[in-house]
Amino acid sequence: MKTSVVTGGASGIGLELSKLLIQDNYKVFIIDNNNKNLQKLKTCLDTNSFEGIKEDMSSVSSPKKIYNKLKDKNIEVLVNNAGFGDFGKFHKSDWKRDEKMINLHVLNTTHLTKLFLQDMVKKNNGKILNISSVAAFQPGPLMSLYYATKAYILHFTEAIADEVKDKNICISALCPGQTNTNFQKSVSSKKNKIKFNTSCPVKVAKYGYEALKANNTISIPGYFNKFLVFLNRLLPRNIVTKIVRYIQEKNRN
Ligand SMILES: NC(=O)c1ccc[n+]([C@@H]2O[C@H](COP(=O)([O-])OP(=O)(O)OC[C@H]3O[C@@H](n4cnc5c(N)ncnc54)[C@H](OP(=O)(O)O)[C@@H]3O)[C@@H](O)[C@H]2O)c1
């Protein structure tokens, strides 16, 4: 049986990606810190098709722990999906939470990718899907760290995808816009008001998964999201920053 790993796979986009991998006959090792959601997986997935592993992927030791556990399983697909958001001014945010985000999105995504990619290169076979965001394409006042860490994931992914382009390895960044998952609750207790461009996790996951299989380095689901990213290239950066701040203020305040 083919094998894969999905971090944050117990809900939202990660869960839908896990389902797609299972449909393609992969066994999925689903890593998540949410025990309740991990338990619920037994009711919606075939128990032979996955193994749930409870792990806080923001802990600095977690990549090595997960790799050591799974290194003999011949992992062919790695999905770095676990993530969360935060709303507010950077100077007011809790450093512990900031650090957790940097560890999860930046440090540990990088470390887990390195550990599994080294094996994939030896075998000349593998796929890595990193979940970034449309937030990656511009600065994000009031969600500064989230936008910046997602930009890191995007640039890192593009660069390493290029480094292995002569090999049988696909590395891709999925950049969703607003998606209807529990993520929004992690951003703020205040509900987001701008909802017209909200997508569903099933569609987003399918789009990213197909892009990975097609060896597309970047995928942006939804015409409006693609348009926003395109607009970014035309407008001066300070104007883009002002627009993002305006949208964030309207959305959450
Ligand atoms: N939804 C959106 O609008 C949107 C847009 C662009 C990009 N994204 C990205 O898409 C990815 C998936 O998010 P989602 O929308 O599917 O949200 P979600 O439904 O909250 O799923 C994220 C999963 O990751 C888990 N997780 C969070 N921190 C973790 C940690 N330290 N260790 C292990 N697991 C952890 C969560 O557990 P808990 O329930 O315990 O938090 C949850 O099960 C994230 O990287 C997010 O940044 C989302």
The ligand as an SDF file (V2000), in Angstrom:
LIG
                    3D

 48 52  0  0  0  0  0  0  0  0999 V2000
   -9.6360   28.3360    6.0270 N   0  0  0  0  0  0  0  0  0  0  0  0
   -9.0700   29.3530    5.3900 C   0  0  0  0  0  0  0  0  0  0  0  0
   -9.7150   30.4000    5.1510 O   0  0  0  0  0  0  0  0  0  0  0  0
   -7.6570   29.2230    4.9020 C   0  0  0  0  0  0  0  0  0  0  0  0
   -7.2180   30.1020    3.8980 C   0  0  0  0  0  0  0  0  0  0  0  0
   -5.9000   29.9930    3.4450 C   0  0  0  0  0  0  0  0  0  0  0  0
   -5.0550   29.0380    3.9800 C   0  0  0  0  0  0  0  0  0  0  0  0
   -5.5140   28.2080    4.9580 N   0  0  0  0  0  0  0  0  0  0  0  0
   -4.5640   27.2280    5.5240 C   0  0  0  0  0  0  0  0  0  0  0  0
   -5.0820   25.9340    5.3660 O   0  0  0  0  0  0  0  0  0  0  0  0
   -4.5000   25.0790    6.3500 C   0  0  0  0  0  0  0  0  0  0  0  0
   -5.5870   24.2150    6.9570 C   0  0  0  0  0  0  0  0  0  0  0  0
   -6.4830   25.0210    7.6700 O   0  0  0  0  0  0  0  0  0  0  0  0
   -8.0560   24.7910    7.6770 P   0  0  0  0  0  0  0  0  0  0  0  0
   -8.6730   25.9600    7.0360 O   0  0  0  0  0  0  0  0  0  0  0  0
   -8.3880   23.4450    7.1750 O   0  0  0  0  0  0  0  0  0  0  0  0
   -8.3380   24.9380    9.2520 O   0  0  0  0  0  0  0  0  0  0  0  0
   -8.7800   23.8700   10.3580 P   0  0  0  0  0  0  0  0  0  0  0  0
  -10.0990   23.2570    9.9970 O   0  0  0  0  0  0  0  0  0  0  0  0
   -8.6570   24.5810   11.6590 O   0  0  0  0  0  0  0  0  0  0  0  0
   -7.6770   22.7200   10.2430 O   0  0  0  0  0  0  0  0  0  0  0  0
   -6.3850   22.8490   10.7250 C   0  0  0  0  0  0  0  0  0  0  0  0
   -6.0320   21.6010   11.4920 C   0  0  0  0  0  0  0  0  0  0  0  0
   -4.6660   21.7200   11.9330 O   0  0  0  0  0  0  0  0  0  0  0  0
   -4.6320   21.4290   13.3140 C   0  0  0  0  0  0  0  0  0  0  0  0
   -3.5170   22.0880   13.9650 N   0  0  0  0  0  0  0  0  0  0  0  0
   -3.3850   23.4060   14.2880 C   0  0  0  0  0  0  0  0  0  0  0  0
   -2.2500   23.6090   14.9480 N   0  0  0  0  0  0  0  0  0  0  0  0
   -1.6430   22.4060   15.0460 C   0  0  0  0  0  0  0  0  0  0  0  0
   -0.4510   21.9640   15.6530 C   0  0  0  0  0  0  0  0  0  0  0  0
    0.3530   22.8080   16.3250 N   0  0  0  0  0  0  0  0  0  0  0  0
   -0.1120   20.6600   15.5740 N   0  0  0  0  0  0  0  0  0  0  0  0
   -0.9310   19.7780   14.9390 C   0  0  0  0  0  0  0  0  0  0  0  0
   -2.0770   20.1390   14.3580 N   0  0  0  0  0  0  0  0  0  0  0  0
   -2.4400   21.4350   14.4150 C   0  0  0  0  0  0  0  0  0  0  0  0
   -5.9570   21.9470   13.8410 C   0  0  0  0  0  0  0  0  0  0  0  0
   -6.2330   21.4620   15.1230 O   0  0  0  0  0  0  0  0  0  0  0  0
   -7.0790   22.4130   16.1520 P   0  0  0  0  0  0  0  0  0  0  0  0
   -8.5020   22.1680   15.8400 O   0  0  0  0  0  0  0  0  0  0  0  0
   -6.6680   21.9120   17.5020 O   0  0  0  0  0  0  0  0  0  0  0  0
   -6.6520   23.8140   15.9130 O   0  0  0  0  0  0  0  0  0  0  0  0
   -6.8980   21.4620   12.7600 C   0  0  0  0  0  0  0  0  0  0  0  0
   -7.2690   20.1210   12.9460 O   0  0  0  0  0  0  0  0  0  0  0  0
   -3.7880   25.9950    7.3510 C   0  0  0  0  0  0  0  0  0  0  0  0
   -2.4070   25.9570    7.1040 O   0  0  0  0  0  0  0  0  0  0  0  0
   -4.3420   27.3690    7.0180 C   0  0  0  0  0  0  0  0  0  0  0  0
   -3.4090   28.3960    7.2980 O   0  0  0  0  0  0  0  0  0  0  0  0
   -6.7920   28.2700    5.4350 C   0  0  0  0  0  0  0  0  0  0  0  0
  1  2  1  0
  2  3  2  0
  2  4  1  0
  4  5  1  0
  4 48  2  0
  5  6  2  0
  6  7  1  0
  7  8  2  0
  8  9  1  0
  8 48  1  0
  9 10  1  0
  9 46  1  0
 10 11  1  0
 11 12  1  0
 11 44  1  0
 12 13  1  0
 13 14  1  0
 14 15  2  0
 14 16  1  0
 14 17  1  0
 17 18  1  0
 18 19  2  0
 18 20  1  0
 18 21  1  0
 21 22  1  0
 22 23  1  0
 23 24  1  0
 23 42  1  0
 24 25  1  0
 25 26  1  0
 25 36  1  0
 26 27  1  0
 26 35  1  0
 27 28  2  0
 28 29  1  0
 29 30  1  0
 29 35  2  0
 30 31  1  0
 30 32  2  0
 32 33  1  0
 33 34  2  0
 34 35  1  0
 36 37  1  0
 36 42  1  0
 37 38  1  0
 38 39  2  0
 38 40  1  0
 38 41  1  0
 42 43  1  0
 44 45  1  0
 44 46  1  0
 46 47  1  0
M  CHG  2   8   1  16  -1
M  END
$$$$
